[in-house]
Amino acid sequence: MQRFSIARIPNLFTPIRRTLITPSLATPYIHDPIHITARKISTTQPTRKMSAQGGKDGQFQPVKDAQQQNLPGLEKDMKPTSEATKLEGKDQFHEYRAANKLEGAKAFITGGDSGIGRSTAILFAREGADVTIAFLPEEQEDAEETKKLVEKEGRQCLLFPGDLRNNETCQKAVQAHVDKFKKIDVLVNNASKQIMCKNLEDINLDDVQSTFQSNIVAMFAITKFALPHMEKGGSIINTTSTVAFRGTASMVDYAATKGAIVSFTRSLAQQLMPKGIRVNAVAPGPVHTPLQPASRPAEQMEGFGKQSGLGRVGQPSEIAPSFVFLASKDATLYHGQVLHAYPLGD
């Protein structure tokens, strides 16, 4: 496998992962391959199909086709699928290279079945971490594919389907991870949802409540239950969004939750700093994830990202390295910070 030799934060792009919004018995799917205690940095990577969105010259392209899905959206139904591990290069794409930055770590990731969550899970595994991913039951097929990709990196993966709007489910998800991996070194609060509505007078208040429950209340619950299992040196990373800072007319409630996540991040960082636990956030702009076609009219997806300063939408592979950085010891002085993964002025 190729490994990253230096810490880098790429010129990234979006947030938005969907959160767990469907009732479930929350029975964990546990996969326990042989635990690898010695890892060798190789110069090759597992063969993986390149996203059709990648150009031949090593540059990502705008989304070409109009498309639409039902919430929460599935990676397998995207046209093209998103890119989880490759980055742009001068003449060709190149794989993310790791450097054992998370060797032996145990990470818990919400919304880890696809998009940014999937890419983060794979890169964490490539850096040496075992992971648990929580996801909606209807995303099982995507989650199983993520598990396979994590295991290709030689790490273990626990799958937990469930609705994180339910506090008991949040507690069960954390406990399933602890039963399997004993501790939490890195917590990634990534799951969220969005529903577009151009006129506030037309907004469905049940949707507003669901969005807040999914995006910020569940984050409180997961973090509350995770903290007793975290020690000095631990890292909590929250996914917010650029809309928390610039707003968005079509998703007022979503933007409000992302603003709340920024305040949650900064306040909790102050509370946990004396304990040696770091709390930070990543604020992506538009990224090619399943939530986009699941929350937008089909015609909005045609050429999606073309009007941005980069002339294209971002890819999960360009966001996940920020999570690796914040999870690693390279970020020991980062407390309450927000990494903006979006071109300035866009």
N, C-alpha and C positions, 0 to 999 in steps of 0.2 A: 504493500500500500504506500502511496505517496504521503508524506507528512509535511505539515506546515512548519517551517523552521523559525519563523518570526511571528510576533503578534501583529495583526493588522485589522483595521476596521475599514471595510471596503466602502465605496460610494454606493450606499444602499438605497432601498426604496420601501415598502409598505408594511402595514400591520394587518389587522383584521383576520382573526381566526374565529371559527365559530365555537360557541360554547355548547355545553351539553344541555339540551333543552327538552329531552324526551324522557318520560318516566321509565325506570328500569329497575330490575331486581339487583342490579349492580354486582353481579357475580363476576369475580375477576377471572380473566383468561391468563393462566400462568404458563410461561414457556421458560424452561430451565436448561439451556444447553450447557455443555461442559464449561466451567469457569476458567478463563485463561489468566494465569497469574504472571506469565512472562510474555512480553510483547516485543516484536522486532519491527523496526521501521523499515518498510520495503519501498522500493521505487516504483511499484505498480499498484493499480487500483482494481477492484473487482469490475468486471465488464458491466456496463450499465447503459441502457439506451438513452441517447441524448434527446432532450425535449425538442419537439419539432419547431419550437420557437427560436432555436438557435440558428444563426446564419452561418454560412460557410466560411466567412472571414473572421470568425471568433467574436461576433457581435450579436447580442440579443435583438430580437425584432418585436414590433408592436403585435398585439393580438390581431390575427387576420380575419377570422370568421365571426359573424354574429352568432350568439349562442345563449342559451338560458337554461337554468336548472332550478329545481325546487330547493328550498332551504333544508338542510344545512349546506348542500353542495358536496359533490364527490370528485376526488382527484381523477379517478378512472374515467369519468365522463367529460373531462376537460379537453378542449381542442385548441391548441395542443396542451399536453400536460405541462406542469411547471417543472423547473429545474431545481434539484435539491443539492447538488454538490459541485457543479461546474461553474467557473467564473470566466469572465471575458479576458481575452488576451490580445496581443497586437495583431497576430495573424490567425490564431486558433484558440479554442477554448482550452482551459487547463483545469485539472482537478484540485480541489482544496487539499492542501498538504498540512498534515497535523504534526505535532511535536510532543505528544504525551502530556499535554497541559492539564488533563483531567484524569490522569492515571489512577484507577482505583476508586473514583468518585461514584456516588449513587445519586442519580438525578430523577426528579419527578416533574413531568411536563404535562400541563393540561392542553387539550387541543393538539395533541401530538400525532394525529393520524395522517395529516396532509399539510401542504403549504409550508408556512414558516415553522410550524411545530415539527413536521416530518424532517425538514432540513436540519433543524436544531438537534433533533434526536440522533440523526445519522452522524453529524459532525461531533457531537458529544461522544458518541461511541467510537468514532475514529480517533478521538483524543484520549480514549481509555476509560470512558464511563459506562456503567450499566444504567439502564433507564426504565422508568415506568411511564406509560402514556395513558392519559384518561381521555375518553372520546365518547361521542354519542353512539348508542347501539346501532343505529342505521349506518354508521361509518365503519362497521366491522371490517368490510373488505379492504378499505383503505388502510385501516390499522394493521391488518395482517400483512399487507405489503410493507408497511413501515417496519414491522417486526423483522421481516426477512432481511431488509436492508441493514438494520441494526446488527443482526446476527452475522451478516456477511463481514462486518467489521470486527468480528470476534468477541462481541459483548452480549450480555443477556438483556432480554426485554420482557417486561410484564405489561400485559394489556388489561385495562380496566374500563369497561363500558358503563356509562351511567349518566344521570342528569345532575349536574353540579348546581342546579338551582335548589336542589334539596340538600339541606345541611347534613342530614344523616348520610347521604351518599358521599358527600365530601369527606366526612369522617371515615367512612368505610374505604374510600379510595386511598387515603393516606395510610390507614392501618394495613391495607393489603400490601402497599409498598414496604412498610416497615417490617411486616412479617417475612417478606421475601429478602430484603436487602439490609435490614437492621437499622439503617440511618438515612438521613437526607442531607447530602452535602450541597446540592443545588436544587432550588425550587424555581420553576419557570411557570408563571401565571400567564398563559398565552391564549386560552380559549375566550372567544367572544362572539357576538352576533351583531348584525346590523339589518335594519329594515328601512328602506327609503320612503320618505313622505315629504312632498314639496311644500305643503301648506299645513301649518301647525293646527289650524282649526279642523283639519281632516284627520289628525293623527289618532290612532287607536290607542287608548290609554292602557289597555291590556298589553299591547306590544311594548309600550314604554316601560311598564313594570317588568316585563320579561327581559327586556334589554338591560335594565339596571341590575336585575337579579343575576343575569348571566355574566355581565361584564365586570361589575364591581363588587356586588354582595358576595358572590361565589368566591371572589378573590380574597375577601376578608375571611371567609370560612376555611378555605383551603390553607391559607397562611396560619390561621389560628391553630388548626389541628397539626400542621407541619412543624411549627416552632419547637414544641417539646422534644422533637427528634433531631434538631439542628444544634450544632456546636460552634465554637469560635472558629472562624475561617470559612463559615458557610456563606452562601450567596443566594439572594432572592432577586429574580429578574422579572419585571412586569412588562407586558406588551401594551403600550399606549398607542398614540397615533399623532401624526402631524396635524390632524384636524382639531386636536386639543388646543393648538396654538393659533391656527388660522381659521378655524370654524368651517362649517359646511352647511349650506342652505337646505340640502335635501336629507340630511340625517342629523337633526338637532339633538335628539335624545342620545344617539350614538356618540356624537362629539362631546356631549356633557359627561357621559361615562368615562370617556378617555381623559377628559380634564380631571375628573375625580381620581383617576388612576395616578396622574402626575402628583397630585396632592398626597394621596395615599403613600406613594413611593417616597416622597421627600420627608413626610412626617414619620413614617415607620423607620426610615433610615436613621433619624435622630434618636428614636427610641431604642433601636437595636445596636447602635454604634458601640456603647459601652460593653456589650456582650461579644463584640467582634464579628457580628454578622452583617454583611453588606447588603444594602437594598438599592437597586438601580432599575432603570427602565430603558426600553428601546422604542423609539417613535418612528415607525416606517411610514412612507407615503404609499401610493397605490402599488400593490404587488399582485402578480399573477397567481392567485389562489382560488380554490373552489368557491369561496364565499362571494367572489365578484360576480360570476354568472348566476349565482343563486340569489342575488339581491338586486340585480339591475335588469332593466329591459334588454332584450336580445340585441337591439340595434346599438345600445351603448357599448357593447363588447366588441363590435366591429371596429378595428383600429384602436382599441383601448390602449392608452398610453402614448399615442402618436403625438398628441398636443403638448406633452410635457417637454421640459428643457432638454431631456435626453433623447426625446423622440421615440420613446418606448416605455413600457411598464417595467417595474423592477421584478426580479426573480427571488424566490426564497433563499437560494444559494448566496445571494448578495446581502441578505439580512442576518442569517444564522451566525456568521463569524463574529458579529457584535455580541451575540449571546455567549459564544465561546470566550471571548475576551473578558466579559463581565463575570463569567463563572470562574475564571482562572485566577491564579495568584498575580498575574500581570496587572490586575485591577485593584490591588489592595488599598489604594488611596481613593477609590471611587465609592462615594457614599451619597445617595440621594441624587444621582446624576441621570440625565436623559440623553441618550445617543440618538441624534436625528438622522434617520436614514432616508434622506430625500434631498434633491438639489435645492440649493438656496434660491429663494425667490420664485420657485415654481408654484 
